Amino acid sequence: MRPLNVISKDEIQSIHETTLRILSEIGFVWTHKESLRILQEAGCKVNGKRVYFPPSLVEESIARSGKRATIKGRNGDSFTLGDGGLFFHNLGGARDVYDPRTNSRRAARESDVKDAARLLDALEYCHTVTPFFTPQDVPGELMSLFMYRHMIPGTTKPLQGPGIQYGYEVKYALEMAAVIGTPASELILSLSPVSPLTIPDHEAEAVVEMAKAGVAFSTLPCPTAGATSPMTIAGSLAQQNAETLAVLVLAQIINPGLPIIYCGRLGMLEPRTGLIWGGLELGLCSAATVQLGHSYGYSVNVYGFSTNAHTLDAQNGFERGLNAVLPALAGADELSGIGEMEAGVMGSYAQMVLDNELAGHILRLRQGFDVNEETLAFEGILKAMDGTRNFLGQKHTMKHLRTELHLTTLAERNTWEAWEKNERKGIVERAAEQAGQILKEHVVPPLEPQQDTELDRIMAAAEMEHARKG
């Protein structure tokens, strides 16, 4: 299908030009000494706590940076982002777990980190897995590594590494990945600069370490329009773009050609509550981010399954549907958020199953349909009209049944009477049952005992280093 355009080429150029002005005239709050030295030697200017990027350096960095990244799982499956396909991955970092059977939530536990990995491993359209839940009994500075360590045994799919905030995390994440044979060149990590236009010292150090190690990484700016970026979508897109490109410049100076995954997590302020709004504006932001990243040649990862809803209700369905379909039709390379609820604060096993179903439908939607002599089916229509006037028995029907339809396993497709006989179960009940069945039956090929031991050793070393730094 032809990609959906929510902004024109001229508008993309205007956003780009404004981005260059932001970086060269407003600057970026940046105080980390080593990275500032690297930037200054490349031509950036520093005044107080701000660094200013020459437009020529920014554009040169865009041109030289890698545009494609390949990620590989211990099952041998690999995906190259930007090859024309659409891939899905789950939300990362949910604090709470929602249970639709009791309509209640609870704090995530260590067991949820492991269970989420195993469930996501079984879902066909969750192509890559990232650590889902943040157990509340683990120190924040060790949370990312802890989550990563306990996700690794739970899936054989390609693992997108944790959100990195500290330089030492890079070293230990790479060591953990190496335990299952994943080299730095096949690992994707992520880092979120602080909006507006700020990078803390520990994050700047992490960028330096990732670039030196040759790790492809996702830049994940998370501005909120009206709170930490302008209220207008256009202004926030320009700021988000600047937050991505500033980090990219540093990485390219250190390691020219390093692959970058262009990302955006721009949300809108709900002025009545102060929370992030999960309405269709988020889908517009994501679709525009796809166009902007593609204009530079990057593969693009944006929000997909996003909602403010607290339950698996109608609001949940229409918000995440709109927010996934818009960027998907714009040509997104990867959509995030499988399992997400409450603007990322909460997640649900049933929601993961529901989103797997939705992802399959979105892939079918993006596929479109063919118009040619075979699919126009003139001969089939002629045969039916000269005979039974019924297409059910035609070979043409059987041939195209699977290609034209994406058959649901969860949605209701039967009569009222059949639905009543099935205890009036709906899509939520079926999803909860399916999630429970998967967690009961799905077995992930285990790690070798020495691999588990090595992961424990690496985690212990990280804890010791954190204690020394503390």
Secondary structure as UniProt FT lines:
FT   HELIX           9..21
FT   HELIX           22..26
FT   STRAND          28..30
FT   HELIX           33..41
FT   TURN            42..43
FT   STRAND          45..47
FT   TURN            48..49
FT   STRAND          50..52
FT   HELIX           55..64
FT   STRAND          69..72
FT   TURN            74..75
FT   STRAND          78..81
FT   STRAND          87..90
FT   STRAND          96..99
FT   TURN            100..103
FT   STRAND          104..107
FT   HELIX           110..122
FT   TURN            124..125
FT   STRAND          128..129
FT   TURN            136..137
FT   HELIX           140..151
FT   HELIX           152..154
FT   STRAND          159..163
FT   HELIX           167..179
FT   TURN            180..181
FT   HELIX           184..186
FT   STRAND          188..191
FT   TURN            195..197
FT   STRAND          198..199
FT   HELIX           201..213
FT   STRAND          216..219
FT   STRAND          224..225
FT   TURN            226..228
FT   HELIX           233..254
FT   TURN            256..257
FT   STRAND          259..264
FT   STRAND          267..269
FT   TURN            271..273
FT   STRAND          276..277
FT   HELIX           280..295
FT   TURN            296..297
FT   STRAND          300..303
FT   HELIX           314..329
FT   TURN            330..331
FT   STRAND          334..338
FT   STRAND          340..341
FT   HELIX           342..344
FT   STRAND          346..347
FT   HELIX           349..367
FT   HELIX           373..376
FT   HELIX           378..385
FT   TURN            386..388
FT   TURN            392..393
FT   HELIX           395..404
FT   HELIX           416..421
FT   TURN            422..424
FT   HELIX           427..441
FT   HELIX           449..469
//
